[in-house]
Amino acid sequence: MAESKRRKVRAELIRGMDAAKVIGVSRPTVLAMVARGELRSKTVGGLIFVFREDAERLAAERAEKVA
């Protein structure tokens, strides 16, 4: 049971660099968004992971502003 929960959490989290690609910004911008509370994150072993749904939400918001 704990293993399936761990896999689910991993699927919900993406690396900061990958979040930057999804949103269309640089990694430092993602770190600033995390610091401002715009993106939820988890730190594991010094690496920052961002919740995928937050990155996708921000990407959709940016796309709406451009369109």
Secondary structure, DSSP 8 states (H G I E B T S, - for coil): -HHHHHHHHHHHEEEHHHHHHHHTS-HHHHHHHHHHTSS-EEEETTEEEEEHHHHHHHHHHHHHHH-
